[in-house]
């Protein structure tokens, strides 16, 4: 069983996917964290996002694994280092590099073999798992997504700055030459702007139970 879940930044994919994974006994994979992990390695190496050749070399050497739900890079748990304002500002540009996307997609497919999974990201329903058993696209207004991020209290930015950052990431994600954010024709579309997390999960689980 492969449940593929896509949507823009800040729509709540991670929280919703984790809850569905628990309730449906699926293995949870966050594709965005793979790109964040590579971005973390780039920051450590003090590279610019324009150093594409060097970034691709780093991505090629990065070995991913998941243990107890946490992402490991080269056997180091990086889960607690993946969500910072700096990574937020750079990850969309890093994930737009085609070779980086190829390395990440290959890693996700390898990790996902022989497991019942829910995978969330930007191009899971269209590129990574186009033949997924169930496809979901979550959406919400920019202001709603910015407000949710701001209320998490994990950013030092103002609400306006967060909103501008989300708009910029949306533009990059939707215009990528490969793996751009788009709605799959056979995906269940859910606008979560006025829905609680539990209400969204219930809609997905209902769809899953009817399969």
Secondary structure, DSSP 8 states (H G I E B T S, - for coil): -EEEEEE-TTSSHHHHHHHHHHHHT-EEEEHHHHHHHHHHHHHHTT--TT-HHHHHHHHHH--EEEETTEEEETTEE-GGGS--HHHHHHHHHHHT-HHHHHHHHHHHHHHTTTS-EEEEESSIIIIITTT-SEEEEEE--HHHHHHHHHHHT---S-HHHHHHHHHHHHHHHHT-SSS-----TTSEEEE-TT--HHHHHHHHHHHHHT-
